[in-house]
Amino acid sequence: MSPPRWWDVATRAWAAAVIASAVWLVSAGHFAAHQELWVDETTQLSGLGLPFTELLDWLTGGDAGRFDVPPDRMPPLSYLIGKLWVLVFGLSEGSLRWLGITAGLGAIWLTIATARRVWGGAAAWLAGLALAASPQLAVLGVEIRAYPLLLLAAAATFCFFERWVSSDARERRTTLAATIACVVCACYLHYFGLVLAGGVFCALAWVCLVERRGLGHVLWFAGAVGLASLGLLPFLRAAVGISGSDEAAGRGSLAVGLARFGYRLLGGHPVVGVSALLVIAVVGGTASLVALGLRRGHASKFPTALLIALVSGLTAAVAASLAVRGFDALRIAYNSWALPALALLAGAALGASQGWRRRGAVVAAVVLLVGDAAASVLLWRRPEPFAHSAGDRVTAEVERAGGVGRVVVVHDGESGWGIAYFPLSYRYGRALRQMLATPRASGEVSTALLPSLSPLGDGEQLAAARQQGATLLLLASRQLDAAATKALLTGGDVDQPRSPALTSALERAGWRATRSEWLPAMGAVQLTVFERAAP
């Protein structure tokens, strides 16, 4: 039975856009309500409150420590877009999360439009849903950082690049200019926009060589993007200074890092790792679709060009991870530009295959979408373990105890204390007294005032804190890996940070522990509430 005439390619693409948009808004919107403030987000929110000229000076290293949060090493465009958003919707955590959701929605629409042009309505459905239903994208898309906007810029780049590949010589100037504009925007959103630029450059060069039309457009692209990127130099210089001061994180062997990177690119978010079946469905389904989408014989050169852009860009990211030790270049957030390309290649498997390939693509698509749906349900039911931190819950505890005038916060110096400290610092500034307490081998406790880290001496400051607040919160933080998150969700044992030495020191100083609570998150916190002991 043939479909009705109204059910043509364009109608199927519009239906795909509507359904994918609904899935995305429900999934990302629900998680946004449970996401909690992370260290990098406190930096972005602080910078958005600056006037334009002061913002540029701050991003280029001027008065980098003006806020009691880490300085930034981002280019300026995400801040400028954020400031425009703030003019309409206000400067708040919830408002800025919806900026990311809106950017993700735009990326989904552009990916659907690109897939429809090349492979038709079925490919548009799969490419759109592969993005919209991904729990990984739901988490990434609500971050108050440049990553959702980088995703949108990449989707727009691939959309116009496809038009350049498919258009004739007369139209190619316009589509090349649009591609260049999108790439430049990506570069000013995040330095990994330069990785995207390198990938598109390689793909452009391949198309021109295959068509034997000369390298004029390639030179125009390289010259325009290179010239426009010179404006990044002051920001890049400041970023290198910050990165160079960081300690290199131990990332294990290169093989393990590459395997983890590929796993995350193919959809392996920690919520997927809870079940082996989910890993097979999501990661295996995506890998199978991409492999099927890479078959030879496409009428358009775009799939091969897209693959060249993707592989060359990811190769540059791997090279950066080896060359620059100040940050992990294989983070999925930095490489969010690759996600629309993978979704398009997955759509290609369904839209351009015949025979057994087509049947295999249908099975893989069903497996992938069922896996994404199951993972999204788990994320919906248990969002807290996948939140960045427990910052909102710690803030609620401060308010429950009477606010900044009645609370003293002590961070365990042997834990990842910045996880809890920076969200509190952003919300309360120095009105909330926060101290760092670190046990010594001798059994004594050294204390320092935050954020200055000015030494306060030994444990006597813990006793003096009884005069400054009726309640003391002891916070021990820990970054959970995927294995710990899985154990948390499946009822296994999780190594929670303990502070026995600090607890004993506080009890000797006249504090009495009344409650201890484990606050699960990617940056989890063990919170212990102390009240002043009776004299």
N, C-alpha and C positions, 0 to 999 in steps of 0.2 A: 504494500500500500504506500503510495507516494505521499509525501507531506503536502499540506495545502500550499497554495501559491504564496500566501502572505508569509509563510514560514521560510523566507529566503535567507541568504547569508547575512544581510544587514540586520534583519529582524532577530536572527539568532544571536548576533553579536550584541545587540541592544539588550536582549533578555539576559545574556551572560553578564553584561555590565550591571544590570539591576540586581541580579541574584548575588553576584560577587560583592557588590557594594553593601548589600544587606548583611551578608556573612561577615564582612570586614568590620562594619560599624558595630555589630553586636559583639563580636569577639574582642576587638581592640578596645571598644568602649567599656566593656565589662572589666577587662584587665586594668585599664587606666584608673578605674575607681579603686583598685587594690594595690596599684604600684606605689612604692614609697620612695621618698627622696634619697638620691644617691650622691656620693661625693662630687662627681663631675657636674651633676645637675645643680648643685649649690653654686658652683662657679658660673654656670651659664645664667642662672637667675640673678646672681649678683651683678654680672656685667650688663644685663639688660636694663638695670636701673640707672646706668650712667648716661650722661649726655653724649651726643655723637662724637665730638672731638675727644672727650676724655676716654670714651670707649676705644677709639683707635689708638690712643696713646697707651692705654692699659694693655691692649692686645700686642703691641709692639715692645712690651717690656717695661714701660714707664709705670712706676709705683705699683709693681706687680703684687706687693703684699698689702695693698690697701684694704682688702677684705680679709677676714679671718677664715678664708677658704683657700684651696690651692689655686695658683694662677693658671691661666689658660694658655694653650698653644694652638688654638684654632685660627683659621682665617676669619675675616669679619662678616661674610655674607649671611651666615645663619643668625648672627646677632642683629643685623640690619633687618632681615625678614622678621625676626622675632619682635623687634621694636615696632614695626608696622602692625603686626598682629596685636601687640599690647595696646596700641592706640585705640583699637576697636573693642577688644575683648578683655583688656585689663591684664596686669602683671600678677599672675597667680600660678601655682603649680598645676591646677586643673585646666586652666586656660591654655597653658603651653603644651600640655599633653594632647589637647585637641588640635593644636597646630600640627603635631606629628601625625595624628590620625588623618587629618585632611590631606597631608602630603602623601601618606600611604594610599589614600583613596585615589588621588591623581595618578600615582604610579600604576595602580591596578587598571584604571581606565586606559591609560596610554599603552600598557602592555596588551590589553584586549584589542585595542585598535590596530596595533602592529600585527598581532597574530591573525586578525581577520583579513587584513590586506594581503598577507602572504599565503596563508593556508586555509582561510575560510572560517565558518562559524564554529565548527567542532573544536578547532584549535583555539579559538578565542575563549570558548568555555573553559577548556582545561588550563590555559595559561592564566586566565583571570582567577580561577578557583585555586590554582596551585599557589598563588600569592595570598589571596584573601583568607584561605582556610589554614594557612601555615601558623602554628602556635609560635614558632620562632619569630615570624614577622609581627605577630600580635604583641610580643614582648618588646622587640626592637622599635616598633612603630610608635610607641608612646613615650619614648625617651625624650627628655628635654635637652637634646643635643642636635648636632647637625645631621645625624645618621638618617632619619626619615626624609629630610630634604635632599640628601645625597641620593637616596633611592629614587626620589622623584626626578632629579636631574638626570640620572642614568637612564630611567625609562624614557624620558623625553629624548635623550641622545640617541638611543636605539631606534626610536620611532622615526626621527628625522633622517638618521643614517640609512634606514631601510628605504625611505623615500628617495634618498640620493642614489642608492644602488639600483632602484627600479625605474628611475626617471630617465628621460632622454637628456641629451647634452644641453638643451636650452633651459631645462628646469633645474639642472644640477647646481647652478650657481646659487639659486635661492635655497635649496635644501642643504647645500654645503654651509652656507652662512648660518642657517638655523642650527645645524649640527655643531658648528664652532661655538655659537652662543651658548648652547646647552653645556658643552664641555667646559667652557670658561666658567660658567656658573658653578659647575661641579668642583672645579679647582678652588674657587673662592669660598665654597662651603666646607671643604675638607681637603687636606693635602693629598689624600688618596684619589681625588679627582684627577691628579696628574697621572696616576696609574691608569685610570679610565682613558685619559687622553692618549697615553702611549698605546693602549690596546686598539683604540679607534684608528690611530695613525697606521698601525700595522695592517689593519683590515682595509683601510683606504688604499694603501700601497698595493696590497694583493689584488684588489679589484682593478685598479688602473693597469697593473702589469698583465693581468689576464686579458683585459679588453684591448691592450696595446694602444691606449689613448694618451700616453705620455703621463708624466708625473706632475702636471701643473696643479691639479687640485690638492695633491699631497703636499706640495710645497706651500700652497696657500694655507692649508690647514696648519702645518707646522709653524709657519711664520706668524699667523694670526694668534694661535694659542700661545706660542712662545713669547710673543711681544706682550700679549695681555697678561701673561703670568709673571712678568717682571714686577708687577705691583705686589706680588706675594713675598718678595724678598725680605722686607722689614719684619713681616709676621713670621716668616720661616726662620729668620735669624733668632728671634726671641724664642721660638719653639725649640730650636736646637739647644739653646741655652738651658731651657727647662729640662728637656730630655736628657741632656748630658749630665745633669746633676742627679738623675735618678740612678738607683742601683739596678743593675740588670737582673731581671727576674729569671730564675732557673726554669727553663722550659723543657728540660730533658733533651733527648736526642732529636736530631732533625727528622728522622723517620717517624717518630711518635708525634712530633709537632705537625708534620704534613698530613699524617693519617687523621689527627684530630681536626685539622683545618678542613680536609675534604669531607669528613663526617658532618661537621657543622654546616658547611655550604650546602650539603644535600638534605638539610632539614633536621639534623641531629641535635635539637635543643634538649636540655636536661629532662624536660617533661616527656620527651620521646624515649629517653634512655631508661625510664622506669620499667619498661617491658621489652623483652626480646622481640615479641611479635610486633610491637609498635616500631622498633628499629627496622625490622625487615620490611614492614609496610611502607614507612615514610622514606627512609634512606634507600632501601632497595627499589621501591617504586619510582622514586625520582631518578635514580641512576639508570634504571631500565629505560625510562622514557627518554632521557637525554641520549642514551646510546642509540635507541631506535630513531630518534630525531636527527641523528648525524649521518643517515644513509646517503649514499651518492645518488645523483640523478635528479636533484631538485631543479625545477625550471628557473628558479631565482638563484642568484649567487649569494643572497643574503644569509642563508643558514651557515654556509662555509665562512663567510666574512664575519658573522657573529661569533662563530667558534674561534676564529683567529683572534678577534678582539678579546674574548674571554680568556683564552689560554695565555696569550702574551701578557695581558694585565695581571693575571694570577701569578705568572712566572716572575713579574716585576715585584709583586708583593712578597713572594718567597725570598727573592734576592734582597729586598729591604729588611726582612727579618734577620738575615745573616749579617747585613752591613751595619744596621743601626740597633744598638743594644739598649737604648733608653726606653723603648716601649715594644710591645708585642705586635708586630706588623701583620700577624696572621689572625688577629681578632676579627670575628665575623662582622662586628659593627663597622670597622674600617672598610671592609670589603662588601658592604651592602650594595654597592654599585653592580655587583655580579648577579644578584638575585633576579632582577628582571630578565637578564640574558638566559639564566637557567630555566626560568618559567617559559620563555619563548621556545627554547629548544625542546622542552617537554611538550609544548603544544604542537610543535612540528611533527612529533611522532604520531599524533592522532590526526593531524590535518593533511599530511602529505604521504601517508603510508597506504599500501594496498596489500591484499592477501594476508599471509600469516603475520606480517609486520603490523598490519592494521589490527588484527585480532589480539596480538600480543600487546599492542599499545592500549587497547580498550581495557584489557585485564589489568595492566600496570596502572592505568589511570584510576580504575575503580579501587584497586588496592591502596594507592596513594591517598585518595580522597577519604576513604574509610579510615585509614590510619591517622590522617590529619584531624578528622572529626573526633575520633576516640581521644587523641591527645588534647584536643581543644576542650572536650568535656572534662577531662581531668584537670586541665588548667582552670576551667570555670569553677569546678568544685573546690579546688585547693590552690588558690592563687598566691597565698602568703609565702610558701616556700620558694616561689619563683620571683618574688619581689626583689628589688635591688638590695634593700636593707630593711631593718625594722625601725627606721627613723620616725615614722608616724606613730607607732605604738610606744616608743620611748617618749616622744613628745606628749602623748596622751597621759603617760604616767607622771610627767612633770606637772601637767595641769591638774591631775587628780590629787597630787600631793600639795597643791596650793599655789603653784606658780613659782616664778623665779625668786621671789623674796623669801620663800620658805624651803627651798630645795638646794642641796649641794650635790654635784655630780662628780664621782670619782671614776676614772677610767683605769683599767688594769693595763699597766705599761707593757706587760708580757703578751698582750693580745693585739689584734689589729684595731687599736683604739680609734683610729681615724674614721672607721666605718660609722660609729655612733656619734663621734665628736662633731664632724663637720655639718651634718644636718641640724644638730642642736645649735651650733655656732651660727649658722645661717638664720635660724628662726629667732634666736634670742640675743645674739651678739654677746657682749661681755656683761650683760645684765644677769646672765646665769653664771654662777661661779662653777667652773669646771677645773678639776685637778687631775694630774697624771700621777699615779702611785705605782712604784715598781719595787717589788721585793728584792732584797739583797741576799747573797749567800749566807750572810751572818744572821739572817732572820729579821733584820731591821727593814724598814720601808722608807725609801726616798720619795719625796713628793715634789712636784713642780706645778706652777700655775700655768694654765693654758689660756691663750695661745702662745704666750711669750716663752714658755718653758723655763721661766725663772725659778731657780731652786728655792724651795720653801723649807728645806731641812728634812728631818726625819719625821717619825710618826706623830710628833706633838701637834702637827698641823691637822691631823685627823681628829684630834681631841678639840682643837680650837674651832673646827668646823661646826661643833655643836652649838656655838654661839651665833652662827651665821644662818642656820636653817634647822627646821624641825625634822626634816627628812633628808636622808642621804641615799642616793642611788649609785650602786656599784655596778659598772658595766664592763663585761668582758666580751669582746667581739671576735668573730671568726668567719672567714670566707669559706663557704661550703663548696666543695666540688660536686661533680655530677654523681659520684658514688655515694657521698653523704646525703645528697638530696633524695636519691633513690631509696636509701635506707630509711630516711625520714618518712617517706610516703608509704613504704611497705611495712612499717612497724619494726624495722631493724634498729640496731644500736647506732647512735650518733655520738661521736666524741665531742661532748659539749665542753666549752672552756670553763675551767674552774679556777677559783681564786682563793684557795684555803689560807695562804699566808696573809692576804689582805683582809679576809674575813676575820681571822684571829686578831690582826692588828686593830681593826675597827672595834672589835668587842673590847679589847684592852683600853681603847680610847673612849669608851663610854657609849658605844652604839650597840643596839640590839637588832639582830636580823629578824624581820617579821614575815618575809615572803621572798621566794625565789621563783623566777619564771623564765622559761626558755622561749625566746621569740624567734621562730624559724624564718629564714630568708636566705637569699644567696649570700648576703652579709648578715649572718645571724648574731644575736646578742643574748647573753645570759645576764638577766637583770635581777639584782638582789636589792630589796628595799630594807633600809635600816631606819629605825626610829631612835630618838634619844632615850637611853636607858634611865630608869628611875635612879635618883641619887641614893 
